[in-house]
């Protein structure tokens, strides 16, 4: 039985689409895409993939709490077991995270704990490091501080532009995210079968 997951995305949705293409190998079904932006291209990708989508724009709600309640209600309506963040540009509250404790997974374009936050690729590039990378981690109440599931380094070669580095990072993301989610679900299944 495939694990029911939701993907939360704010932008283009390339990682969402990549996860959807690997879903059966991972052992999951993406049952819903949730976006906080009406114009997110991820929605167009969901429509092409035949995956239901819901938009809960922060501006449609009078508080962060009511916004998150709407997202949680949608997750519940779709009986979601895991939440995968794919370029979701909102900080989730501790209350939200508690509801899916150790079941929210994020992708971050740096080798955490270095270069946390929304501009991980640019920050690493401008700092001048020779190695950055991609991290998959559980979401906790901090910003990019949760337990690390998997990391892969990416070399910044002399002459690499920011765009070249972004392409390298995205290539690693597309390979690593499905692998890391598959690992999490397999470990959970192994644990459940021994109890």
C-alpha positions in Angstrom: 0.0 0.0 0.0 1.5 3.3 -1.1 2.0 6.0 1.5 -0.3 8.9 1.0 1.7 12.2 0.8 1.1 15.8 0.1 3.6 18.2 -1.5 3.6 21.8 -0.5 5.1 24.2 -3.1 5.2 27.9 -3.7 6.9 28.2 -7.1 7.8 26.3 -10.3 7.3 22.8 -8.9 10.2 21.1 -10.6 10.9 19.0 -7.5 7.2 18.3 -7.1 7.0 17.0 -10.7 10.2 15.0 -10.2 8.8 13.3 -7.0 5.6 12.5 -8.9 7.5 10.7 -11.6 9.3 8.6 -9.0 6.3 8.1 -6.7 5.7 4.4 -7.5 9.4 3.5 -7.0 9.4 5.5 -3.7 6.3 3.6 -2.5 4.1 6.7 -2.2 1.2 8.4 -3.8 1.1 12.2 -4.1 -2.6 12.7 -3.2 -2.6 16.5 -3.2 -0.5 19.5 -4.1 -1.0 22.5 -1.8 0.3 25.9 -2.8 0.3 29.3 -1.0 0.4 31.1 -4.4 -2.4 31.3 -6.9 0.1 31.8 -9.8 2.5 29.0 -8.8 3.5 27.0 -11.9 3.5 23.9 -9.7 -0.4 24.1 -10.1 -0.1 23.7 -13.9 2.2 20.7 -13.3 -0.3 19.2 -10.9 -3.1 19.6 -13.5 -1.0 17.9 -16.2 -0.2 15.0 -13.8 -3.8 14.6 -12.8 -3.0 15.4 -9.1 -5.6 17.4 -7.1 -4.4 20.8 -6.0 -5.5 23.4 -3.5 -4.4 27.0 -3.1 -4.4 28.5 0.4 -2.9 31.9 -0.1 -1.7 33.6 3.0 -3.4 36.9 1.9 -6.8 35.1 2.0 -6.6 34.6 5.7 -6.6 37.0 8.6 -3.9 35.2 10.6 -1.0 32.6 10.2 -3.0 30.3 12.5 -6.1 30.3 10.3 -4.0 29.9 7.2 -2.3 26.8 8.7 -5.6 25.4 9.9 -6.9 25.5 6.3 -3.7 23.6 5.1 -4.1 21.1 8.0 -7.8 20.6 7.1 -6.8 19.8 3.5 -4.1 17.3 4.7 -6.7 15.6 6.9 -9.3 15.5 4.1 -6.8 13.6 1.9 -5.7 11.3 4.8 -2.1 12.4 4.3 0.7 10.5 6.2 3.7 12.6 5.2 4.2 16.2 4.0 7.0 16.9 1.5 8.1 20.5 1.1 9.3 21.4 -2.4 10.2 25.1 -2.5 7.5 26.0 0.0 8.5 29.4 1.1 6.7 29.7 4.4 7.9 29.0 7.9 5.6 26.4 9.6 4.6 27.0 13.2 5.6 24.6 16.0 1.9 23.7 16.3 1.7 22.7 12.7 4.9 20.7 12.9 3.7 18.9 16.0 0.7 17.6 14.1 3.1 15.9 11.7 6.0 15.3 14.0 8.9 13.6 12.1 6.6 13.4 9.0 7.5 16.7 7.3 10.5 16.5 5.0 12.3 19.4 3.4 14.8 19.9 0.7 17.4 22.6 1.2 20.0 23.7 -1.4 23.1 23.8 0.8 25.1 21.5 3.1 23.3 22.3 6.3 24.0 23.7 8.9 25.7 26.1 6.5 23.7 28.6 4.5 20.3 28.2 6.0 17.3 30.2 4.8 15.7 31.1 1.5 18.9 31.9 -0.6 21.1 28.9 0.2 22.6 28.7 -3.3 23.3 32.4 -3.7 24.6 32.7 -0.2 27.1 29.9 -0.6 28.2 31.2 -4.0 28.7 34.8 -2.8 30.6 33.6 0.3 33.1 31.9 -2.0 33.0 28.4 -0.6 34.5 25.6 -2.8 31.9 23.1 -1.7 28.1 23.4 -1.1 25.5 20.8 -1.7 22.0 19.6 -1.1 20.4 18.5 2.2 17.2 16.5 2.9 16.0 16.9 6.5 13.1 16.6 8.8 11.3 19.9 9.6 11.5 21.0 13.3 10.6 24.3 14.9 13.8 26.0 13.8 14.7 27.2 10.3 16.6 24.4 8.5 17.7 22.9 11.8 15.9 19.5 11.7 17.5 16.1 11.8 19.4 15.5 8.5 18.3 12.5 6.4 20.7 12.8 3.5 23.3 15.2 2.1 25.3 15.3 -1.1 28.2 17.8 -1.7 28.4 19.9 -4.9 31.7 21.4 -5.9 31.9 25.0 -7.0 34.5 25.0 -9.8 36.5 28.0 -10.8 34.6 29.9 -13.4 31.1 28.5 -12.3 28.5 31.2 -12.6 25.6 31.4 -10.1 23.4 29.9 -12.9 25.8 27.0 -13.5 25.8 26.3 -9.7 22.0 26.5 -9.6 21.8 23.9 -12.4 24.2 21.6 -10.6 22.3 21.9 -7.3 19.0 21.1 -9.1 20.4 18.1 -10.8 21.5 16.7 -7.4 18.1 17.6 -5.8 16.3 15.6 -8.5 18.4 12.5 -7.7 18.6 12.9 -3.9 15.0 13.8 -2.9 13.3 10.7 -4.2 16.1 8.5 -2.8 15.9 10.1 0.7 12.1 9.8 0.9 12.2 6.2 -0.2 14.8 5.6 2.6 12.5 7.2 5.2 9.5 5.2 4.2 11.5 2.0 4.1 12.9 2.6 7.6 9.4 3.3 8.9 8.1 0.1 7.3 11.0 -1.9 8.7 10.3 -0.5 12.2 6.6 -1.2 12.0 7.2 -4.8 10.9 9.4 -5.5 13.9 6.8 -4.2 16.4 
